[in-house]
Amino acid sequence: MIATVAMRTLLLALLITVAPAGAQDKAPATPSTLSAAPQIIEPLVSSVDGLPISALPPQRLPAKGCAAFLWTRTPSMALVAMAITDPASLRLTIDGKVTDLPISAQNGIGGLGYSQITEYRGKGPTATLQIVVKTDASTPKSGSISDATLRIDRPGQAGVVIPVAGAIGCA
C-alpha cells in the first residue's frame, strides 16, 4: 500500500515536471521547428555510480506516444534513460554523449506500447531493456515500472547491467 501511494506520488510529480511541450508556457512551435523527438539536452554529470553512463537532466514528455523515464535503483537514483514509443527509441548518455538508439527487436507484451524485452541498437552500442509495466484503469495514460534492468553493450568493452525503475507518461 505504501509503495503504491509512493509510486502514484512520484508519477504525479513526474507528470507535472514533464508536461507535454504544448502545455508549457512557450510560444507554439512553427512547423519548421518541430522535431520527431524531444529536445536533446546535455548530461549533468559525467558518470553515475562509476558506470559508463551519465544522468539525463529532466526530459520532456513527447507530443505524441508514451515515454518511460528510468532511474537507477542504486544509491544515486539518477535519471539514466528515457524510452519513447513514437518513434520507438531509447535515449541515454554513454561515455558523456547523449545517444538516441532506435528499436531493433522486441519480445512479449509489457503494456502502454512497450514490450517486456526490447533491444535498441545504434552504430556502436546496444541496449536491452527488460521491464514489467504496471497500469491502473483509473489513470489510463500512465504506468509504473518497479522491476526492470537496462543492459548496455559496447563493442570491445564489457557489458553492464543496471537495475532501474520508473514511470510512464503518455500524451
N, C-alpha and C positions, 0 to 999 in steps of 0.2 A: 504494500500500500504506500509506504513512504517513497519507495523507488518510483512508483507510478506518478505520485504528486511531484517528485523532483524532476522527472522527465518532462511532465507537462509544463512545469515552470520554466525549464530550460528551453523547451520548444517555443513557448510564448516569447521568451526573451530573444530567442533566435529569430523568430518571425518579425518581431519589432525591429531588430537590428538590421536584418537583411530584407527589408521590404522591397518589392519589385521597383525597378528603376523608375517606372512611370508614377509610382506612388510617392516618391521622394520629392522634396522641394527643389525641382530643377526645371529649366525650360525644356519643352518637348524636343526630342532629337529630330533632326531632319533626316529624310531617307538616306542622304549621302553619309551620315554619321552613324547609322545603325550598324551593329555588327552581330554576327551569329552567336557569339559567346560573350559573357560578361567581361568587363574590362580587366586586363591583366595588371596586377599590382605587384611591385617588387616585394620580396620577403622581408620580414622584420629582423630576424635573427639568422645567423649563419648555420646553426645546427640545433637539432632537437635531441636532447639526451644522448649526445655523441653519435647519432645516426647520420647517414649521408643525406638526410633531408632537412629542410628548413621549414619553419612555420609560415603559413599563409596569413596575411592580415585579413580582417573581416572582408568577406566576399558578398557580392550582390546576388539576390535571387534572380535567375534568368527571367526574361519577359514571357517565355513560354516553357512548358515542360516542368520537370522537377529537378531539384538539386539536393544531394545528400552531403551534408557538412560533417566531416570526420575529424575527431580529436583523438590524440593518443590516449591510451589507458596506462600511461606511465606517469611519473611524478609531475612532469611539466604540463600535462593536459593541453598540449598545443594543437591548434587547428592545422592539420597537415595535408588534407586533401579535400577536394570537392568533386563529386561525381555528378555529371549533368546528363539528363536523358535526351535533350534536344539541342544541339547534336550530341549524340552519345560519346562522352569523353570524360577523362579524369584529369583534373588539374592538381599538380603537386610541384614542389620545389626540390630538384635533385641537384646536388653539388652547387647550390647557390643560384640556380637558374629555374625560373618558372616555366613549367612544361605542361602542355595540354596533350595527353595521349589519346588517340582515337580508339574506340572499341574494336576488338579483333575477334572475340569469341565470348559466348555466354552459355550458361547451363543452369537449368532449374528456374522455378518461379519464386521471386522474392517479394513482389508487391510494389505498387506505385511506379511501375515501369522498370524496376530493377530485377536482375536475376540473382540467384543465390551465389553463383560464381561467375565473375566477369573478368575477362582479360583485356587489358589495354596495351597496345603495342605502338611504340614510336620507332624512329630510325635507329635508336640505340637501346634505351631502357624499355623494359616490360613491367607492367604492374598487374597483379591479380588481386581482386577484391572479393572476399568471401563474406557475405553478410546474412543476417537474419533480420527481416523488416517486420516491425510490429505496427499495425494500424488500429485505429479506433473509428467506428462508424460515426461517432459524433463530430469528428474532425477529418472529413474525407480528403482534404488536401495536405495532410501532414502524416508523418510517421516517425518512429524512433528505431534506432539501431543500437541494441545493447550488446550484441555479440558479433564481432567482426574481426577479420585480420586483413592487413594490407601487405602483400609481398612485393618487393621491388627487386628486380634482377637487372644488372647492368653488365654488358659484355666485358669479360676479363676481370670481373670483380665478384666478390662473394655476395650472394643474395641476402636480403634482410627481411624478416617478418615482424610486423609491428601490430600489436593489439590496438584496435581502435573502437570507438563508439561514436554515435552521432544522432543527428536529427535530419528529417527530410521535410522540405517545404516545396509546394507546387504553386505555380502561377495560376 
